[in-house]
C-alpha cells in the first residue's frame, strides 16, 4: 500500500480527460487529411487557394452589403474599401488559383512561423498540467518553425507544391499530437 496521495489532474487538464475521444477522432481525421495532402500537394494547394478565394469573395459581398446599409456609420469609406478589396482578392484567387499560390505560400510561411512560436510557448505553459505529454506540443511548434524556414529557402519554385505539402505535414503532426494527448488523457482518466 502506498502512502503517497493519488495524483489529481489539474483543472486545466480536466476537459482533455473527459473529452479524450473527441480529441482522438479529430487527430485521426487530421492525420488522414494530412496524408492525402502530402500525396497530391498541387491539388491540395489549388483546393486551398480556391476555398480561400470563395471565403474572401463571400466575406467581401457580405461586408459590402452591410456597409452600404450603414452608410451613416463612422468609417464608411474604410469599410467600403475593405469590402471591395476582399471581393477583388476572392475573384483573383478563384480566377487564377495558380497565380495565387505564390501569395498564399508567403502567407502560409508567415502563419507557420507565428504558429510555431505560439506552440512552443503553449507547450512550455502546459508542461506541468499535461504530465510529460507537453513535449508533443513542443515538437509541433519546432516542426512549424522548420517548415517556415524550408519554404522560404525553396521559393519561388516551391510555390506549386509547397502549400499542399506543408499543410499536409502540419496536419499529420497536428493529428499525431492530438492522438498522443488523447491516448495519454485516456490512460490518466
N, C-alpha and C positions, 0 to 999 in steps of 0.2 A: 504494500500500500504506500502510495506516495503522499508526502506531506505538502508538496507544492500545490498551490491553488491552481485550478484549471485556467488556461489562457482564454480570456474572453475576447471576442473580436471587438475592435473599436467601433464607435458609432459611424465612422466613415466607411468601414467595410461591410456593414450590415446589409445595405442594399445589394451589394455584389453577392453576398452569401445567399440571400433569399431569392435572387433572380438569376442565378448562375446559368440556368437552362436557356434563358433568352440571350445571354451573352455568348453562350456556346453556339447557338443557332446562328447568331449574327456573324460570329467568327468563321463558321463553316461556309456561309454564303459569301463572305468577303474573300475567303481563300479560293473558292471555286471561280468567282468572277475575276480574281487576280490571275489565275492560271489561264483563263480564256484570253484576257487582255495580253498576256505575255506571248501566247501562241500566235495571235493575229494583231500585232501592235498598230499597224497602219489603220486597220478597220476600227480598232478601239479609239485611236486618235481622231479619226473622222467622225465617229459617233459622238465622241465628247464635244468636238467642235460644233457639230450641227445642234446637239442638245443645248449647249450654251447659247448658240445663236437664237434658238427659239425662246429660251428663257429671257434673254435681253430684249427680243422683239416684243414678247408679251408684257414684260415689265414696263417697257417704254410706252406701249399703247395704253396700258392701264394708267401709267403716270401722266400721259398726255391728256387723257380724258379727265382725270382728277384735277389736273392743273387748269384745264380750260373751264371746268365747272367752278373753280375757285379763283377767278380772275382778280378778285379784290384782295386776296390773301397776300401778306408780305412775301417777298421773294418770288413773285410770279415769273419774272424773266428768267431767273436762275432755274426754277423748276421746269420751265418750258425747255430751256436749253438741255437740261439733264435728260428729260424725256426724249427729246429728239436725238440726242447722242446715243441713248440706249437703243432706240429704233434703228439708227444707222449701223451701230455695232452688230445688232442682231441680223440685219439684212446682209451685211458684209460676210458674217460667219456662215450664214445659210447659203448665200450665193456662191461663195468660193471657199469651201472649207480647207482646201489645201493651202491657200494663202494665209488663212487664219491660224494654221498650225504653228507657224513660227512665233506669232504674237502670243499664242496660248502656251507655247513652250517656255517662253520667257516668264510669263505669269506663273506657270507651274513651278518653275525653278525658284521664284521668289516664295511661293507657298511652301515648298519643301524646306527651304532654309528657315523660314519663320516657324513652321510646324516642328521641325527638328529641334530647334531651341526650346520651344514650349514643351515638347515631350520630355526632354532632358530635365527641365525644371519640374514638371509634373512628377516624373519618376522619383526625383530627389525628395519631393514633398510627400510622396506616398511610401517611402521606404520603410517606415515603421508600421503602417497600418496594413500593408499587404504581405507581411511576414515572409520576406525573401523573394516575392514574385515581382517586385518593382524593377528588377533587372531587365525584364522583358520590355517594359516601357522605355528604359534607358537605351536598350538595343534599337528599338523602333526609332527613337529620336536620332541616334547616331546614323542609322541607315538613311533616314531622311536627309541628313546633312551630307552624307556621301553622295546620294543621288543628285542633290543640288549641285555639288561640285563637278560631278561627272557630266551632267547635261550641259553645263556652261563650257566645259573643255571640249565638247564634241560639236558645238554649233559651228556653222549653220546646217551642215549635212544631216545632223541627227534629228532635225525638226520633223522629218517624215515618219520616223518610228519612235521618237523619244516619248511622246505623250502616252501612247498606248503601253509601251514597255515600262515606263516609270510608274504610271498609275497601277499597272498590273503588279509590279514588285511591291509597291506600297500597300496595295490591297492584300497581297499574300502575307506580308509581315504584320499588317494590322489584324488580319484574320487569325494568324498564328498567336499573336499577343492575346487577343480576346479568348481564344481556345485555351491557352495556358492558364490565364487568370480564372476563367470559368471552372476549369477542372480543379485548380487549387482551391477555389472557393467551395466547390462541391465536397472536396476532401475535408475541408475545415468545418463544414456545416454539420 
